[in-house]
Amino acid sequence: MAIKYLGSKRVRGTDAERTATNLTGGNYAGWKELGRTKLSSAGDVIDVGSLPNKRYYMVLRNMIGGDGNMCVYNRLNGDTGSNYALRASENGATDSATSSGQNMVLYDTGGDANDKFDITYISNLAGNEKLAIGHGINRRSTGSGNAPVRGEFTWKWANTSNAITTINTLNDTNNQSGNFNTDSEVVVLGYDPTDTNTTDFWTEITPEGGVKLSSAGDTLTTGTIASYKYLWLQAYVENSSNVAYNVRFNGVAGSDYAERYNVNGGSDPSPITSSDSIFGMLTSGGSSSVGHPIFLNMFIVNIAGKEKLVIGHSVGGSTGASNVPNRMEIAGKWANTNAITQIDIVNDVSGGDFTTSSVLKVWGSN
């Protein structure tokens, strides 16, 4: 193999120069868009079909309200048999579980006319039952004085003969008066570790490696970023002492944020309304001053003219195996109709700073 050295002492070679005894060809596999369906007029069914057989799916579903009450259901491959089972919770309430097979999966936080956004991960192996994990948010009434509703869903399709080829989203026409409104959309992404796909659905819109602080400070910011319909945020934030992990958009504090959350299980506490940010982590006592690092993962649907809907999860805890981490589940909204073009994680607690080990990364896609 012809070896070349770059300025940083990295070794460079070509795939043609590799052999069976050294590094492999370096297949690349990302989340690839497999299909999407967007309504051009109001309707009760959104099917995404002709899906190739991939090991894992990520499903993004952005349901536009306003055309009467709607209720969201799932099916796979158009299967109307009693082959589904569901466990779900809304706003931290006690789980509801189906005791027998269902012919579809109820996947909704309220049958109403409000915008809804959910994300689902599905494990797809033809010879096994298909297992799914989902999280959803219902905007509820507009305005930061109205808290959203959050939902958690785990479900399965008890089919051991077929891989998934179609994902069906249905409205409950028997009990709901409305439709999924125009521009409601379902996007299906696939991942397979054997893929050689080089076209990723997600484009990193922060610099490669994310944004970091050059010195300890109170704001970790993307600066101005491109506006995409779907945003995926990940952050690892360390601190020198007690800090807050508050997420803001476009540098705007004000009182335009509302959030429903849960820390470490149990019933949700009272939601936060008319707030200056979405909190990325709280302790079990409800304080936003947390003296340990956190890891935060968020998805955002970002459409100009609409309130921005956020689904997030975070984990944080003091170092050492004897210290159990805290976990937080987040359903939030920014009651602002401008598109998001900047994301900040802000500390507004005196006494501590974010360290230079903190990093914020954002991906986007339309």
Beta strands, then each sheet from edge to edge (+ up, - down):
strand 1: 4-5
strand 2: 11-12
strand 3: 32-38
strand 4: 45-48
strand 5: 56-63
strand 6: 72-76
strand 7: 84-90
strand 8: 96-97
strand 9: 105-106
strand 10: 116-123
strand 11: 130-138
strand 12: 149-157
strand 13: 167-171
strand 14: 185-191
strand 15: 203-204
strand 16: 211-212
strand 17: 219-221
strand 18: 230-237
strand 19: 246-249
strand 20: 257-263
strand 21: 272-275
strand 22: 278-279
strand 23: 294-301
strand 24: 308-316
strand 25: 326-334
strand 26: 343-346
strand 27: 359-365
sheet 1: 1+ 2-
sheet 2: 3+ 14- 5+ 10- 11+ 12- 7+ 8-
sheet 3: 4+ 13- 6+ 9-
sheet 4: 15+ 27- 16+
sheet 5: 15+ 27- 18+ 23- 24+ 25- 20+ 21-
sheet 6: 17+ 26- 19+ 22-
end
